[in-house]
Amino acid sequence: MAEGRDYSEAVVIGTGYGAAATALRLGAAGVPTLMLEMGQLWDTASSDGTIFPSMLNPDKRSMWFKTRTEAPLATFLWLDVINKDITPYAGVLDRMHFGDMSVFVGRGVGGGSLVNGAMAVTPKRSYFEEILPEVNAAEMYDVYFPRANANLGKNDIDPAWFETCDCYQYARVSRKAAQNAGLTTTFVPSVYDFTYMKQEETNQVPRSALASEVIYGNNHGKRSLDKTYLAAALGTGMVTIKTLHEVREITRQPDGTYLLTVRQTDAEGNVLATKQIGAKYLFLGAGSIGSTSLLVRARETGKLPLLGSEVGQGWGTNGNVMLGRANHIWDPTGSLQSGMPAMGIDAWNDPAYPVFAEIAPLPAGIETWASLYLAITKNPERGYFAYDSATDSVTLHWDLAQGQRSIDAAKNLFDKINAANVTVYRSDLFSDTRTFENRFTYHPLGGLVLGKATDLYGRVNGYPNLYVTDGSLIPGSTGVNPFVTITALAERNIEHIIATDIR
């Protein structure tokens, strides 16, 4: 039963990268702004003294209302030793299943910044110009990418320390293997504080990146959005965040304002209230899955009937493929591994099979002689979203065959590495005998593509004062980890919108 109606001049749905940048700039401009987040604010320690659990000892905090954890690696030596039974709870990581594809998303204040590997990569300019040709690249690379990186807290690893520390032995082993194949590696900037990580290795501070804390949150050292953009947004005094508030429906009122139906729950999933919240300016920052689902459902149920056919199109996986290699006994990867990657193999200039491959950790706490990678490939295949009236839900449609080009690209690269090093793929990591896993993505992009579902600044076609400000604007691919691009694009768009639309 609906309770009283609230109102805010601006409402931002979500608290991820695009949402956080948008809220900061609205707040700084003096616009009263309400952010609605379906997850928790992760600021209170549990009985064990930590806010987040480690990957090795997950508990109910790890996953969003699951009875068992669902990590990217399903098995080790084909043994089901990675995932654990847990109590359903509003945990920090969700794995959403859509037939042949599942999508990892962060749940909580800070969105994906809570659960990613912190790799703050600016895309190659030539590829940015290819995917978003109507956006002024000079402006992006001179103004908005630097602005985003500064506010995100990007920093670079000390190369001398990298060569000697224990926690990146795994990356040095993969670098050597790549170099043996004539391939190039590159250091990757991060929003994890590398100065803190140095102190972790010498046990001067509590360990976090070096304590197997990655996909279920990070207790120290990581500059997630709650510590950067969102802290600054709250500091304006004009921004408020309501947690455990899930937007279920969007309608437009006769006076042109927007009315949201919002479900408030507790951390156990009990519904506490159903609210209606009004807004003059509405910004969708719930991520590629969340924002697109809201608009597809609004169109198909007649709540926002003027939404066009481009809403729900252009979705991609950023070409994600995960794989592992077995190293020789004389190439140990180390029992101490930083959970925050700091190096990638850059083969993006390959004319047939462009790949940027993160050298990923396998922080098991024991020697595994295994190298793990998340390959980002160039795959033109795109999925789409459709509404199912029988279940009143929106489903992502992606066929497994659409990912084959990504597997081909990853195989082309890592066949060379294996041949040069006389090594083999690991076939024990993904619950069966497959060596390449492309049935999930950490980098969902598209669904509300810039210049198609929206204008060139994220204004939704047909609906004044309705905006998109997240990864759904990007047509399926960035060629690198996408959060810097999402943030920079949001910075560009909101600057223009405040200057031209906000009255």
N, C-alpha and C positions, 0 to 999 in steps of 0.2 A: 504494500500500500504506500503510495507516494507521500512523502512528508514535505515540509516547507521548501519553497523555491529560493535558491541563492542566485546571486548575480555577480559577475566580475567583468570589468571592461574587456579584458583579454583573458582567454583560457588557453592554456597549452596542455595538450594531452600527451603524457609521457614525460620522462626526465632523462632521456638519452642524449646523444651528442647534439643533434639538430635542435631538439627541444631546449636543452640547457643554454646553448648559444642564443637562441631566440629569446628566452626568458630574461637572460642577463641584459640584452640590449633593450628590451621593452621596459624592464625595471629602471635601467639607467636613464631612459627617456621619460620617466615619470608616469608610466602607464601601469595602473593597478593590474596585477597579473596573478592568476591562480593556475598552478600546475597540478594535474591529476595523475597520480601514479598508482598502478594496480598492485605493485609490490610494497615491501616494507622499507622503512628507513633503517639501514644497517648501522647502528651506532651503539648497541648495547651488548655487552659481553654475556655469553652463556655461562653455565655453571663451571665450565672448564677454563674460564678466563679469557676465551677468544670470541671474537665476533663471528668469524667464519671457520668452518672445518677444513682440514687438509684433504688433498685428494686421496691419501692413503687411509684416512679414517673418517669417511663421510658419515654424516648423520642427517637428521631431518632438515637441517638448515641448507643442505646441499641442493635439493631439487624442489621444483614447484609442483606440489601435490602429486608425488609419485610414491609408489610402494617399494621401489627399488631404484637405485641410481642408474643413470644411462650415460656413462662416459663415452667419449669417441672411440677409445679402445675397448673392445668388448671382452677380449681374452688375452692371455699370455701363455705361450706354449699350449694353446688350445684349452687352457684351464680357465674356468669361470672364477677368477680370483680378484678381479678388479672391481666389479659392482657389488654393492651391499644392499640388503633389505633395510628400508627406512620407514618411518612413520609419515604419512601424508601431511604436508605443511607448506606454508608459503615460503619456500626456499628460494635461493638466489639464482638458480639456473633452471631454465625450462627447455625441454626438447619436445618440440611440436611435430606431430607425425601427420604426413599427408601422402599416403600411399607409398610411392617409390622414393619420396624425399622427406627427410626430417630436418628441422631448422632449430639451431640452438639460439636462444635469446636470454638476455639477462633480466631478472626480475628484482626490482628495488630502485631506490632513489640513486640514479646514476646509470640505470639500464645496462647496456652491454659493457660499459667501462668497468663494471664490477667483476666481470668474468672473462675478459679477453686477455691476450698475452701482452698487451701494452705497446705493441709495435706501431710506432707513429710514423708511417711512411707516406710521403708525398708522391703522387703518381708521376710517371714520366710525362712531361709536357706534351709530347707528340701524341700519346695515347689519350690524355685528357681532351685534347683538341678533336680527337676522333670520336670519342663517346658523347661529348657535349659541344658540338661545333659552333653552336650559336651563343655560347658563353664566352665572354672576353677573357682569353687565357692570360694575356699580359696583366690584366687587372687581378686575376686570381693569383698568379705567381708573384706579383709585386706587392699585393696588399693582403689578400684574404688568407692565403696559405700561411704567410708569416704571422698574421694575427692569430689564426687558429693555433698554430704550433706554440706561440708564446703563451697563450692563455691555457693551453692544455698542459703546459709544463714539460715540453719535450726536452730531453737531454741525450747526450751521446756517451757511449762507453769509452773509457780510457784505453786506447789500443795497447799500451804497454802492460796494463793490468790484465787485459784479456789474454795476453800471451802466457801469463804465468799462473793465473788463478785456477783452482781446482774445479770451480763450478761451471766453467765453459770448456772443459776438456772435450765434452761431447761435440761442441761446435767446431773445435779445432780438428777433431778426427774427421768430421764431415767436410770441412774445408779442404783438408789434404786429399780426401777421396775425389772431390770435385776438381781440384787442381790437377790431379793425375789424369783426369779426362780432358784437360785443356779448358776447363770452365772457370768462370769468374765468380768470386764471392764478394759480398759487400756488407759492411756493418749497417745495422738498422737502428735508427733512433728509437727511443722509448719514452713512455711517460712513467716508467718505474725509475725511482731515484737511484742511479748507479752509485752515488756516494754512499747511500745507505747500504746497498748490496755489498760494497767493499767491506763495510763494518760487520755485516752479517757473516762474511766468510771468516773473519778473525774473532767472531763471537763477542764483539763489543756491544751489539744490540740484539734484540729478539729477532730470530730468523723468520722470514716470510717467503720471499722468492726461493730461498734455500731450504725451506721446510715443506716443499711439495704443495704450496698454495698457489693454485692457478685458476682452474675452471670453477671452483666453488667459492671464489672470493679471496681476498688478500688482506691480511691483518696489518701489515706495515709496509711502508716504502712505495706503494703504488699511488700515483696521482690520479685517482679515479675522479669522476665528475663531481662527486659530493665534496671533494676537497679543492676543486678548482672553479669551474664555471658556476656550479650551483651555489657554492659558498659565496661567490661574488654576487650572484643574483639575489640571494637572500640578504646580502649586505646592503643592497640598495634600499631596503625597507619597503619595497613596492611589490615583492614577490612572496607568495605563500605556496607551500606544497602540502597537499592532502594525500596521505598514503592509504593503501588498501582501498582505493577508489577506482573502480573499473567502469569506463564509459561503455555503455551498452547500445546507445541509440543517439542519433543526431537528427534533429528536425530544424527547419527554418520557420520562424514566426512571421506573421503578417507584417510586423514592423521592421523586418530585415535582420533581427537578432537571431541567434542560434540557441536552441534549447537542447541540453544534454540530459539523457537519463543515465544515472550513475548508480552503480551498486556498491555499497560499502560493506566490507567483510572484516572479520578478524583473521589472525594468522592461521587459525585452524580451518578457515573456509566457511565459517558460519556467517550468514547474511545478517547484518545488523540494521541496515536501512536501505531503502531505494529513494534516491534524491533526484530533484530536477535542478539543474544549474544553467543559468542563462549567460550569454556572452555576446558582446558586440563584435569582437574579433576572435576568431577561433583558429588555432594553429594545431595541425595534426603532426605530432612528433612521437607517435607510438611505434615507430619502426616500420620496415617494409611489410611485415605481416599484419601488424596491428592497424596501422593507418589505412592500408589498402582494404582490409576486411571491413572496417567501419564504413568506408564509402561505397564499396560494392554492395553491402547489405542495405545501405540507405537508398541506393538507386533501385535495387530490385524490389524493395518493400514499399516503394513509392514515397519515402520520406524526403528524399532529395531527387526528384524524378528528372531533373534537367542534366544530371551527370551524364557525360558522354560515354561512348563505347571504349575509349582509351583507358578509362578507369578500370584497373585490374589487369592491364597488359604490361608486357615488357619486363617480366620478373626473371632474375637469373641468380646463379649460385656463386658468382665471382670465380667460376671455374674451379672450385675447391676439389682437390683430391688428396687424401691422406695415404701414406705408404710408409713402409719400414724396410730397412736393409740390415742384413747380418754382417757384422764386421769380423775380421780375423781375430784370433785369440791375442795377437800382439797389438791390437788396436782397441784397448778398453775405452769405453766412453765415460767411465767414472761413476761412482756411487753417489757423489754429490753433484746435483745438476740444478742450475738455476731454472726456475719455471718460466722466466721471462726471456724469450728468444732475443738474440742480439746480432744475428747474422742470417743472410739469405744467399741462395745461389741465383744469380741474375742471368737468365738466358732469354730475356724478353725480346732480344733482337734477332732471335732465330726466325727466319722468314716463314718457315712452315709451321713450327710448333713453339710459339712464345710461352715461356714459363718463368715465373718468379717463385722460388721454393723456399719457404721458411725452413730453417734448420731448427726443428722443434725439440723440446726436451722430452725425456721419458723418466721423470723423477721418481723412480721406484724405491730409492734408498738402497739399492743393491746394484752390482755390476750386471749389465744385461748384454753387453757387446752389440747393442742394437742402436741404429740411427733412425730417427723418425722425422718425417717431413710433412708439411702441409703445402702442397703445390697449388699455386694460383695460375690458372691457364686462361687462354683467350678462347672463349666458347660463344659463338653467336646464337646458340639455342636459347629460347626464352619460354618460360611458363606463363600461366595466366590464372586468375582467380575467378571462381564462379559461385553463385549462391545456390544453396540447396534448401528449398522451401520445406521439405519434409522434416529436416532437422533444425531449420532456422539458423543455418551456419554457413560460413564461407570456406571454401576448400581451395587449396592451391593444387593446380594440375601441372605435374611435371613427370614425364615418362623417363624411365631409367635409361632408355636408349639415347635420350638427349644428352646424357653425360659422357657418352663414349668418346667424343672428340677430346674431352678433358683427359680421360684416361690415356688416349693415344699420345697426347702431348707429354704427359708425365712419364709414360713408358719410354718415349723417345729420348728424353733427358736421362732418366735413371738407368736405362739399358747401357748408355755410354759410360756412366759412372761404374756400374757393375763390371762391365767388360774391362775397363782400365784397371780395376782393383781386384779382379777375380773374386767378386763377392756376389751374393744372391739376395733376392727379396725375402722378407719375412712373410710367411703365409699363415701365421698363427694369431694374428692380432684382431681380426674382425669377425670372430665367432664361427667362421667357416674357413675355407682355404683360399679365399680371394687375397690377392696381393695389393689391389688398389681399391680404396673405399671412397665412393662418390655418392653414397646414399644420404649424406648429410651435408649441411653447410653451416659455417660460422659467419658467413658474410652475405646474408640475404639482401638483395638490392632490386629496386624496381617495383612496379605495380601502379605507380602514379607518376609516370615519367615527365620530367621537366620539358616543357615545350609541346607536350601532347595532352596529357590529362590536365596539365596546368599551363599557365603562361611561362615566360622565361624567368619569373621570380617566385614561382611556387603558388601563384594565385589559382585556385581551382576554377576551371572554366564553368561559367554559368552561375556562379555563386559568389557575389561580392563579400569581401571580408572573411572568406574561408581560404586557408592556406595550408600547404604541405611543407614540412621543414625537416625531413629526415631522409634516410637512405632509399625510401621508395621513389624519390625523384631521379635516382641514378639508374640508367638503363642496363641493369644486370651485371655490370663489370667495372672495375677500376684498375685491374692489373696488379694491385697491391692491397694490403689491408686497408679497408675503406674509411676508417673513422676520421682521419684527418680531412679527407675529401668531403665527407658529410658535414663536418664542422665548418670548414671553409665556405662551402656552398651556402650553409645556413647564415653565416656571417654576411655574405654578399647579399643574400635575399632580404634579410631583415633590415639591413641598412637602407635598402631601397624602399621597402614597405613602410618603414617609420617615416621616411622623408616624403612619401607620396600619398599614403593611405590613412595614416593615424591622425585623427583630428580630436 
